[in-house]
Amino acid sequence: MKKTLLVSLVAAAAASSAVAQSSNSPDPAGSYVVALDGETAKSADWQKVADALVAKYSAKLVNYDASSVEGILPELRKLKPRYVCFVTAPERAGRSLVVEAAQALRKIDDDPYGDAIWGIVTGYNADDAMRMVEGDPIEVESIATSMGGSRTLDGWKHGFASDEGNMGRMWVKLPGSTNTVEIATAPNPAKSLAAAFRGIPVDYWVTSGHATEHDWQIIYNKPKGGCFVHKNGRLVAVTSQNDYALVFSPNPKVYIAAGNCLIGHVDGKDCMATAWMHTGGAVQMLGYTVETFYGFMGWGAKSMFESGRYTAAEAFYLNNQVLLWAIGKLNKDLRDVEIPAKEKLSTRKFIRMMQGRIRTQDELGLTWDRDTFAFYGDPARSVRFPEKRKDIDIKVSGDKITLDFLRDVSFPDKIEVKSTRPVAVLLDKAPARGAAIFAEGGEEPLADSVVTDVFALIPLTGKHPKGEKLAFAIRPGKSSAAAK
């Protein structure tokens, strides 16, 4: 039975990802900047990638010097784009670009928050980058995860789920099937996982566990479970017996490395991230460029994406704004601390660097996560969960915001940095200066809320049942202290 199922995995039908436009996402046309670094612009193939984005969104092309990302700020302050996409060859797509871009894009205006939804388009080669740019929207209908269980695939068309805590268990749901089947994978979970990728096309892949720029350990703290590595741009599964299997999964997908260290760091042309883009089908990827211990950006972006309210790029951007809100609640001075972009940072070195400025574990974790989590892909490309999985429907019309609860949703009973995640809302136009959020019928601005040119944050407490509707207005009022 086991051998038959593995054969079926390899022979399974090709993917058929449905497409979906984002009803709440701002129209990128005319409000999109393509930032192309000067060295990359010398390549005709990479110039074509930038040109494709310009044509797709009627975007403005801005060249920048990779040694000083902030050099594009005068142009960005003039254009005030909603989206910024950095197009660069992998040799210049490393941590320094991620950190410098995050820091620069908070300086377009004078509030402490990010002023544009952004991403980096790169790849093992320009063809990989072009797939990020030219593809259709993706509605997630099939999934895969390294943190699975027997019910993980319920309600999905197909997919597979390994268990990073147990090398002997894996669940698969073949295309066209209605049943999830558990298979025994010991002693070679790496081989089984590679076969699943070759045979079952998925739209979404999410992982945790040990990783670096050059490998991912399949079973947490158990090297005998095997690993994924890269070789000449290709993903390869390696078993504990040193057997090798190509991981080939070319259908377009989003990959969120929510709990992995370093796998989101493009430290050169040949690394795990570029291999996922080259033979793993990742047209969008979110991951850490450093070691992760706090997890606010990784797990938070995953949670926001899976809520169904946001595209993957919006989840990345808005979760970062929630992080900045949280830092502001703890210690506003930390929002302006600039992490060194051009040197390798360990957590130990960072703790020494921040000695006397950081007082708590939360302050340390939030500051460490703030600028070190990357989004690769076109930030305006719609990749989202299906409408039926959305928990809150968010409607924005000018100065009116409506939240319609499609499922029961619970928030903490009081506003606390550790547990509160304000509802993030992308605005359809910049409000007047000094605007604030008011609950419907309220006379005072909503406590701890934030309004910027791009988004609003609305902290909620308590239980909100399915069918409840909440209405808010943006109008002149004393700004929330959290926004200053």
C-alpha positions in Angstrom: 0.0 0.0 0.0 2.8 2.4 0.9 4.7 1.9 -2.4 1.5 2.2 -4.4 0.7 5.6 -2.8 4.2 6.9 -3.4 3.8 6.0 -7.0 0.5 7.8 -7.1 2.1 10.9 -5.7 4.6 11.1 -8.5 1.9 10.4 -11.1 -0.7 12.8 -9.8 -2.3 15.3 -12.1 -1.0 18.9 -12.6 -2.3 21.8 -10.6 -5.2 24.0 -11.6 -5.0 27.1 -9.3 -8.0 29.4 -9.5 -7.5 33.1 -9.6 -9.1 35.8 -7.5 -8.9 39.6 -7.5 -8.6 41.3 -4.1 -11.7 43.4 -3.5 -10.1 45.4 -0.7 -6.7 46.0 -2.2 -5.9 49.4 -3.6 -5.6 49.7 -7.4 -1.8 49.7 -8.1 -2.1 51.4 -11.5 -0.2 54.7 -11.5 0.7 54.3 -7.8 3.6 51.8 -8.2 7.4 52.4 -8.3 9.8 49.9 -9.7 13.2 50.4 -8.1 16.0 48.9 -10.3 19.6 48.9 -9.0 22.2 50.2 -11.4 24.2 47.0 -11.7 21.2 44.9 -12.4 20.0 47.4 -15.0 23.1 46.5 -17.1 21.6 43.1 -17.9 19.0 43.1 -20.7 17.2 40.2 -19.2 16.8 41.8 -15.8 15.8 45.1 -17.4 13.0 43.2 -19.1 11.7 42.2 -15.7 11.6 45.8 -14.6 10.0 46.9 -17.8 7.3 44.2 -17.4 6.3 45.6 -14.0 6.3 49.1 -15.5 3.9 48.0 -18.2 1.7 46.0 -15.9 1.0 48.8 -13.4 1.8 52.0 -15.4 4.6 52.3 -12.9 7.4 54.7 -12.6 10.9 53.3 -13.0 13.5 54.6 -10.6 17.1 53.5 -10.7 19.0 53.3 -7.4 22.6 52.7 -6.2 22.7 49.4 -4.3 25.2 51.0 -1.9 22.6 53.6 -0.8 18.9 52.6 -1.0 17.9 55.8 0.7 19.0 57.6 -2.5 15.5 57.0 -3.9 13.8 58.8 -1.1 13.5 62.2 -2.8 11.7 60.5 -5.7 9.5 58.5 -3.4 8.5 61.6 -1.4 7.5 63.3 -4.6 5.5 60.3 -6.0 4.1 58.9 -2.7 3.5 55.5 -4.3 1.3 52.8 -2.7 3.6 50.1 -3.9 7.4 49.9 -4.2 9.1 46.9 -5.8 12.9 46.4 -5.8 14.1 44.5 -8.8 17.6 43.1 -8.4 19.8 40.2 -9.2 20.3 37.7 -6.3 23.9 38.9 -5.6 22.4 42.2 -4.3 19.2 40.9 -2.8 20.6 40.0 0.6 19.9 41.2 4.2 21.3 44.6 3.6 18.7 45.4 1.0 15.9 44.0 3.2 17.0 46.1 6.2 17.7 49.3 4.2 14.5 49.1 2.3 12.4 48.6 5.5 14.1 51.5 7.1 14.0 53.8 4.1 10.3 53.2 3.4 9.3 54.5 6.8 10.9 57.9 5.9 8.7 58.9 3.0 6.6 61.0 5.4 7.0 62.0 9.0 5.1 59.3 10.9 6.9 56.3 12.3 5.1 53.8 10.1 5.8 52.2 6.7 4.6 54.3 3.8 4.3 51.8 1.0 3.6 48.1 0.5 6.8 46.7 -0.8 8.7 43.6 -2.0 11.8 42.4 -3.8 11.7 40.6 -7.1 14.7 38.4 -7.6 15.5 34.8 -8.4 18.2 32.4 -9.4 17.9 33.9 -12.8 15.8 36.6 -14.6 13.3 33.9 -15.8 12.5 33.1 -12.2 12.0 36.8 -11.5 9.8 37.2 -14.5 7.5 34.4 -13.2 6.9 36.5 -10.1 5.9 39.4 -12.3 3.8 37.9 -15.2 1.7 35.3 -13.3 -2.0 35.5 -12.6 -3.5 36.1 -9.2 -3.7 33.0 -7.0 -6.5 31.8 -4.8 -5.2 29.2 -2.3 -7.1 26.0 -2.8 -4.4 23.4 -1.9 -1.8 23.5 0.8 1.2 21.8 2.3 2.9 22.2 5.7 5.6 20.7 7.8 3.4 21.2 10.9 0.6 18.9 10.0 -1.9 16.6 11.6 -4.7 14.3 10.7 -7.2 17.2 10.1 -4.9 19.6 8.4 -6.1 18.9 4.9 -9.8 19.0 5.7 -11.7 21.3 3.4 -8.8 21.7 0.9 -8.9 20.3 -2.6 -5.6 18.4 -2.1 -2.3 18.7 -0.4 0.1 17.1 2.0 1.3 17.6 5.6 4.4 16.2 7.3 4.9 16.3 11.0 8.2 18.0 12.0 8.0 16.3 15.4 7.6 12.7 14.0 9.6 11.3 11.1 7.2 8.4 10.7 4.0 10.3 9.9 2.7 12.1 6.9 -0.8 12.9 5.5 -1.7 13.2 1.8 -4.8 14.1 -0.1 -4.4 13.4 -3.8 -5.9 15.6 -6.6 -9.4 14.4 -7.2 -9.7 12.5 -3.9 -12.0 13.4 -1.0 -10.0 11.4 1.5 -6.9 12.2 3.5 -4.6 9.2 3.9 -1.9 8.8 6.5 1.3 7.1 5.3 4.3 5.8 7.2 7.5 7.7 6.1 10.2 6.4 8.4 13.1 6.0 7.8 13.1 8.3 4.8 10.7 11.2 5.3 12.8 13.3 3.0 12.1 10.9 0.1 8.4 10.9 0.8 8.2 14.7 1.0 10.1 15.1 -2.3 7.7 12.6 -3.9 4.7 14.6 -2.6 6.1 17.8 -4.0 6.6 16.2 -7.4 3.1 14.7 -7.5 0.8 17.0 -5.6 0.7 20.7 -6.8 0.0 23.1 -4.0 -0.7 26.8 -3.8 0.7 27.4 -0.3 3.6 25.9 1.6 4.4 26.8 5.2 7.3 25.6 7.4 9.0 25.8 10.8 12.0 24.0 12.2 15.8 24.5 11.9 17.1 26.1 8.7 19.9 28.2 7.3 20.5 29.9 4.0 21.6 26.5 2.7 19.4 23.8 4.2 16.1 23.0 5.9 15.9 20.2 8.5 12.6 18.2 7.9 12.2 16.8 11.4 12.9 19.3 14.3 16.2 18.5 16.1 16.5 15.1 14.3 19.0 15.2 11.5 18.3 11.6 10.7 15.0 12.7 9.2 16.9 14.3 6.3 16.9 17.8 4.9 16.3 19.9 1.9 19.4 21.6 0.4 20.1 23.4 -2.9 22.5 22.6 -5.7 23.0 24.8 -8.8 19.7 26.5 -8.2 17.7 23.2 -7.6 16.0 22.0 -4.5 17.3 18.6 -3.4 16.1 16.2 -0.7 18.8 14.4 1.2 18.1 11.4 3.4 20.1 10.2 6.3 21.4 7.4 4.0 22.7 10.1 1.6 20.1 9.3 -1.0 19.2 12.3 -3.2 15.9 13.2 -4.7 15.0 16.3 -6.8 12.3 18.5 -5.3 10.5 19.7 -8.4 7.2 21.6 -7.9 7.0 24.2 -10.6 3.4 25.4 -10.2 3.1 28.9 -8.7 2.9 29.1 -5.0 3.4 31.3 -1.9 5.9 30.0 0.7 5.8 31.4 4.2 8.8 30.2 6.3 7.1 31.3 9.5 9.4 29.7 12.0 12.7 29.1 10.2 15.9 30.9 10.8 17.8 32.5 7.9 16.1 30.7 5.0 14.7 34.0 3.7 18.2 35.4 3.4 19.5 35.5 -0.2 23.2 35.4 0.5 24.2 34.7 -3.1 22.8 33.4 -6.3 22.7 29.8 -5.1 20.8 29.5 -1.8 17.6 28.0 -0.4 15.4 31.0 -1.3 16.5 31.1 -4.9 16.2 27.3 -5.2 12.5 27.6 -4.0 12.0 30.2 -6.7 13.8 28.2 -9.4 12.5 24.6 -9.0 10.1 25.0 -6.1 7.6 27.3 -7.8 7.7 30.1 -5.2 6.5 33.3 -6.8 6.1 34.9 -3.4 8.2 34.0 -0.4 8.3 35.3 3.2 11.2 34.5 5.5 13.7 35.6 8.0 17.1 36.9 7.0 18.4 36.3 10.5 18.0 33.8 13.3 14.5 33.9 14.7 13.6 33.5 18.4 10.6 35.9 18.9 8.6 35.1 15.8 6.4 38.2 15.6 6.9 38.8 11.9 6.9 35.2 10.8 3.9 33.8 12.8 2.1 37.1 12.6 2.3 37.4 8.8 1.1 33.7 8.5 -1.8 34.4 10.8 -2.9 37.5 9.0 -2.6 35.8 5.6 -4.6 32.8 6.8 -7.3 35.1 8.1 -8.4 35.6 4.5 -8.5 39.4 4.9 -5.3 40.2 3.1 -3.0 39.2 0.3 0.3 37.7 1.3 2.1 41.0 0.6 -0.5 43.0 2.6 -0.2 40.5 5.5 3.6 41.1 5.4 3.3 44.9 5.3 0.4 45.3 7.8 1.9 42.8 10.3 5.0 45.0 10.3 2.8 48.1 11.1 1.2 46.2 14.0 4.8 45.4 15.2 5.6 49.1 15.1 2.4 49.9 17.0 3.5 47.4 19.6 7.0 48.9 19.9 5.4 52.3 20.3 3.3 51.0 23.2 6.5 49.7 24.9 9.2 52.2 24.0 8.7 54.7 21.2 12.4 55.5 20.9 13.0 52.0 19.6 11.0 52.6 16.4 13.8 54.9 15.2 16.7 52.6 16.1 18.4 51.6 12.9 19.7 48.1 12.6 23.1 47.9 10.9 22.3 46.7 7.4 25.7 45.8 6.0 27.1 43.5 8.7 26.2 40.0 9.9 24.2 40.2 13.2 23.9 37.5 15.8 21.3 37.9 18.6 24.2 38.0 21.1 25.9 40.9 19.2 22.5 42.7 18.9 21.9 42.4 22.6 25.3 44.0 23.3 24.6 46.7 20.8 21.3 47.5 22.4 22.5 47.4 26.0 21.0 50.2 28.0 18.3 50.9 25.4 16.2 47.7 25.6 14.7 46.8 28.9 12.5 43.7 28.2 12.4 40.5 26.1 9.5 42.0 24.2 11.4 45.1 23.3 14.3 43.0 22.2 12.2 40.6 20.1 10.1 43.3 18.4 13.2 45.4 17.5 15.0 42.3 16.2 12.1 41.3 14.0 11.3 44.8 12.7 13.5 45.0 9.6 14.8 41.5 9.1 11.9 39.6 7.7 11.7 39.6 3.9 9.0 39.5 1.2 10.0 38.3 -2.2 7.6 38.9 -5.1 5.4 41.5 -6.8 3.7 43.3 -3.8 0.6 44.1 -5.9 0.1 40.5 -7.1 -3.0 39.1 -5.5 -2.3 35.8 -3.6 -4.9 35.1 -1.0 -7.0 32.6 0.8 -10.5 32.0 -0.6 -13.4 34.1 0.4 -15.1 31.3 2.2 -12.2 31.1 4.7 -12.3 34.8 5.6 -13.0 35.7 9.2 -13.8 39.4 8.9 -15.0 41.2 5.8 -13.4 44.7 5.7 -15.1 47.4 3.6 -13.6 50.8 3.1 -15.4 53.7 1.4 -13.7 57.1 1.8 -13.9 57.9 5.5 -16.1 54.9 6.4 -14.9 51.5 7.6 -17.1 48.5 8.2 -16.2 45.2 9.8 -18.5 42.3 9.1 -17.7 39.2 11.2 -18.1 36.1 9.1 -17.0 33.8 11.9 -16.8 34.1 15.7 -13.6 36.0 16.4 -12.1 36.6 19.9 -9.7 39.3 21.0 -8.0 39.7 24.4 -10.2 41.3 27.0 -7.8 44.3 27.3 -5.2 45.9 25.1 -1.8 44.3 25.8 1.3 44.4 23.6 1.9 40.6 23.9 -1.5 39.5 22.8 -3.3 42.3 21.0 -3.4 42.4 17.2 -5.4 45.4 16.0 -7.5 44.9 13.0 -5.5 46.4 10.1 -7.3 48.2 7.3 -5.9 49.4 4.1 -7.4 52.8 3.2 -8.5 53.7 -0.3 -7.3 57.3 0.0 -5.1 59.3 2.3 -7.2 61.0 5.0 -6.8 64.6 6.1 -3.9 65.4 8.4 -4.9 65.0 12.1 -7.6 62.5 11.4 -8.5 59.8 13.9 -10.7 56.7 14.1 -14.1 57.0 15.8 -16.5 54.2 16.6 -20.0 54.8 15.1 -21.8 57.3 17.3 -18.6 57.9 19.3 -17.5 61.4 20.3 -13.9 60.5 21.3 -11.2 58.9 19.1 -10.8 55.2 19.6 -8.1 54.5 22.2 -4.8 53.1 20.8 -6.0 53.4 17.2 -3.7 54.6 14.4 -4.5 56.4 11.1 -1.8 57.0 8.5 -2.0 57.9 4.8 -2.0 54.2 3.9 -3.8 52.2 6.7 -5.6 52.3 10.0 -5.2 50.1 13.0 -8.3 49.4 15.1 -7.7 47.6 18.4 -10.7 45.4 19.5 -11.3 43.5 22.7 -13.6 40.6 23.7 -15.7 38.2 21.7 -17.4 39.2 18.4 -19.9 36.6 17.1 -20.6 35.7 13.5 -23.0 38.2 12.0 -21.9 41.2 14.1 -21.1 44.4 12.2 -19.0 47.3 13.5 -18.8 50.7 11.8 -16.1 53.3 12.2 -15.4 56.8 10.8 -12.2 58.7 10.0 -12.6 62.3 10.8 -10.7 65.2 12.4 -9.7 64.5 16.0 -6.8 64.3 18.4 -4.5 61.6 17.0 -3.9 58.5 19.1 -0.7 58.6 21.1 0.3 55.3 19.5 0.6 57.0 16.1 3.0 59.8 17.2 
